[in-house]
Amino acid sequence: MTQVSRRGFLAGSGAMALLAGCQQTVIGNGVGSRGGPQIDARVQSTQNFLFSNFPGTRDLAARARGILYIPLVTEAGFGFGGGYGRGALLINGVTVDYYSATKASFGLQIGAQQYAHALFFMTDQALQDFRRAPGWAASADIRYATPGEGGSIGKETTELDPVIAFVFGQQGLMAGATLAGVKYTRIIP
């Protein structure tokens, strides 16, 4: 049996309380939302922001078979950590499903952050695999496009990548925003 020290217990409890507080106070992550129409409005706003601030993503979106937009992920940690956000999968510009993005972690971490992201499914197979999975986890084979290249994501860099992740709008006091370990699950808002 593993024993947990009081310090470890308090650190873990504090991290979970911080995350719960973030989720309750941040209206933008979909917690307590009015459902689909509110998520759709947030997704549309996120898409407009993405296209106007990172013009290369417009061409990337035109070639994608589907795009999952998660307008806001709230993440916090102090030893133990987690994150949550909700969004929508668009195919040909139309919402077909809603998804949650959840993440749990343990290790050297402290702080809180928020960010948005979009997953561009560049092949029919990648999109089908995502939609058929009862819970799809982001893995190491996702190619990350950085905001620095968002204005010039070229066709040659995306032809071989089945899924391209674009993380943007990061704010907070936690180092880095990565999708490693994020699990996406279809939801009914």
N, C-alpha and C positions, 0 to 999 in steps of 0.2 A: 504494500500500500504506500502510495506517495504522500508525504506530509508537505503541507504548504505552510510557510511561515506567516505570521501575522502581517509582516511587511508585504509579502507577495499577495496575500489575500486582499489587503487594503489597496494595493496598486491595481490589481485586477478589477476590484469593485469600483474603484475610482474611474478607471477607463470606461467601464460599461456605463456608469452613471453619466460621464461626460458625453459619450456617444448617444445615450438616450436623450439627454438634454439637447444636443444638437439636432436630433431628429424631430423633437417636439417643437423646437423654436424656429426651425428653418422651414418655412412654408414651401419654398421652391423645390423640395425634394419629393413632393407628392404625398407625404404623410398627412393624413386628414384631408385629402383633396376631394373634390366633387366628382372624381372619376375620370372617365375617358376624355370628355371635352376639355378639362383643365390640363391633362397631360398633353393632349393634341396642341393646345395653345402654347404650352411651354416648348414642345418639340418644334413647332413652327418658328417661334422666336429664336430658338437655338440654331435652327437651320439658317435663318436670315442672318444672324450674327456670324456664323461660320462662313457663309458665302461672301459676305461683304468684307470681312476681315482677312480671310484666307482664300483669295480668288481661285487658286488651283484646285480647291476642294469642289468647286462647281463642276469642273470637267471630270474629276474623279467620281462624283455622284452620278453623272450622266452615263458613265461606263459600268457602274455598280449594278448588280442584280437586285440588291436590297441594302438598306441602311438602317441600322439600329441607332437611334439617338437617345442618349441618357442625359437630359439637360442639367442635372445636378446630382453629384454623389457627395455625401457628407461622410467623412472618415475621421476617426479619432483613435488615439491609442496611448497607453501608458503601460508598457509591458504587454498587456493584452490589448487587442484593438479590433475594430470592425468598421464597416462602411455600408451605406445603403443609398439607393437611388431608384427612380422609376423612369421609364421612357416608352418609346413606341418603335416598332419595326415598320418601315415604309418600303413598299414595293411599287415602282412606277409612281411615286409621289403620294400614294394612298396608304393610310394606316391599316395594317392587316392584323396586328397583334400588339399587346402591351406586355412589357417585361419588367421585372425587378432585377437589380444588380446588387448582390450581397457579397461581402468579403469579411473574413475573420482572419486574424493574424496573432502571432505570439513572437516576441523577441525584442531586440533592442529598438524601441520606438517610443516617442513621446510627442504629443502635439495633436493638432486637428487641422484639417484642410477640407476644401471643397473644390470640385472641378467638374467639368463637363467632358463628355466624350462621345465619339461616333465610331461605330464599326461599319466599315464598307465591305460588303460581301461581293467579291469580284468574280466569283464563279457560281454557276448554278449548283454545283455539288456542295460548295461551302455553305450556301444559303439553305439547301435542303438538309444538310447535316445539323445546322443550327436549329431549324424549325422542328425537326423530328426528335431532337434530344429532349428528355424530360427535364434536364438541367444541364446547360452547356457551360463549361468552364473555360475561361480564357487561358491559353497555354503559350508556351515559348515559340510556337510557330506563327504567331501573329506578327506582322510587320508593323512597326510603329512609325508613323509619319510625324515629324516634329512641326510645331508651329512655324519654325524658321523656314521650312520647306513648303509650307502650306500655300504659298503664292506660286510655287513652281513645281508641284508634284507632276512629274512627267509620265507619259504612257510607258516608257521603257522601264520605269521603276516599279510598275504595278502589274505588268502582264503575268508575272510568275507568282505573285502573292495572292493566295485565295482570300485572306482577310487582312484588311488594313485598319489599324486603330489610330485614331487621331484624338489625342488628349489635349484639352485647351482650357483656358480660363482658370488656371489653378490659383487659389488664394488660401493662405493659412500658414501655419508654422510647423509643417511636417515636410521632411525632405522627400521630394519626388512624388510623382503620381504615376503609378503603374497599374496595369490591369491584371497582372499575374495573380492568380488565385480568385479572381472575381467569378462568381457563378451567376449565370443569367437564367431566370425561370419565368415562363409565361404566367401572366396573372390576369385576373378579371378585376379591373379597377372599380 
